[in-house]
Amino acid sequence: MFNVILHFLDWIYYKKCYFCKKTSSKGSICDKCYEEIKENLYNRRRLINNIEIFSIATYKDKIQKLIRGIKYHNQKEFAFYTAQILYEFWLKTSYSDIDFEIIPMPSHKKRLKQRRFNHTELIAEEFSKLTGYSINTELVLRIKDTKPQYKLTKPERLKNLKGAFEVKKENYSGKNLLLLDDICTTGVTLQEMIKALNRAGIDKLCGLVISTPE
């Protein structure tokens, strides 16, 4: 009888995995799906304006669903799992012993009002807990309400993002900066952000993104 009661309580309180839809005691992602995500990671590096950018996954399958879940479907607890995955990767890089300040990709105030939160900031907060890095959301501001990038060509993206960022140099701590974002497609968004920082005389930069297209 006791086991029946426990099973009933599990059925009530356990969530279904967002990915495979099976019951999960861990929350919105089960152990199996979480391990599958970690198994499909890689280390891809690219230079954007001579700044090294690390990407850990291809934007498809469960990674795509993970990002879209937190970004569009209010799955805020995914920020913890995403940060954990990023942290395990970050420990393997040569940068992990450097003290960084995290700069999450900023959202325009209009977009922030629509979504009510910046998903990259949520990830940054969890990543900060793991690394001990501080977060700075006052240094780089998004002052232009840009169109969604995914339907635009690279020249259109460049035009769309020109002048999108403003750097408040007075809010710079002097630390190395870790630029954090979810997707790096053509690299134009990070490129414009880096340009804005460089114009302000800030060049101690590195980038970490969750995913990039194949």
Summary of the structure (lengths in Angstrom):
residues: 214
radius of gyration: 18.7
end to end distance: 52.6
largest distance: 69.7
contacts: 633
relative contact order: 0.16
helix: 42%
strand: 21%
